[in-house]
Amino acid sequence: MIIYHTNPWKGYGKQNYYWNEYRQEGDTVEKYKCHRQKFFDGDENNWETEEELLESWNVNDTDMPEWLRQYLK
């Protein structure tokens, strides 16, 4: 479940966007870097999305950013 996401920022190119999502699954909080880009497949424009796991914390982990604790469920 997504507990927080950042505002998107533009990457290289016109139709290239990035944002971070913080998701909580039980006692684990994970930070993902998400990417969305538009491409033309010869027939129509399509959006392609990707995500990459950057960090992960236990809910009691002292290394988790303090501001993120307010969003825990």
QUIPEPE-V401200 format. One record per residue. OMEGA is omega in radians with two decimals (NA if undefined). Layout:
omega=OMEGA
omega=OMEGA
//
This chain:
omega=3.13
omega=3.12
omega=3.11
omega=3.01
omega=-3.13
omega=3.00
omega=3.13
omega=3.02
omega=-3.08
omega=3.04
omega=3.09
omega=-3.12
omega=-3.06
omega=-3.01
omega=-3.06
omega=-3.07
omega=3.11
omega=3.00
omega=3.08
omega=3.05
omega=3.06
omega=-3.06
omega=3.09
omega=3.06
omega=-3.11
omega=-3.13
omega=-3.10
omega=3.04
omega=-3.10
omega=3.10
omega=3.12
omega=2.96
omega=-3.08
omega=-3.07
omega=3.10
omega=3.09
omega=3.12
omega=3.07
omega=-3.14
omega=-3.08
omega=-3.11
omega=-3.12
omega=-3.14
omega=3.08
omega=3.14
omega=3.03
omega=3.08
omega=3.14
omega=3.10
omega=3.03
omega=-3.10
omega=3.10
omega=-3.12
omega=-3.10
omega=3.09
omega=-3.11
omega=2.91
omega=-3.10
omega=3.12
omega=-3.09
omega=3.14
omega=3.11
omega=3.12
omega=3.12
omega=-3.08
omega=-3.11
omega=-3.08
omega=-3.08
omega=-3.13
omega=-3.11
omega=-3.12
omega=-3.12
omega=NA
//
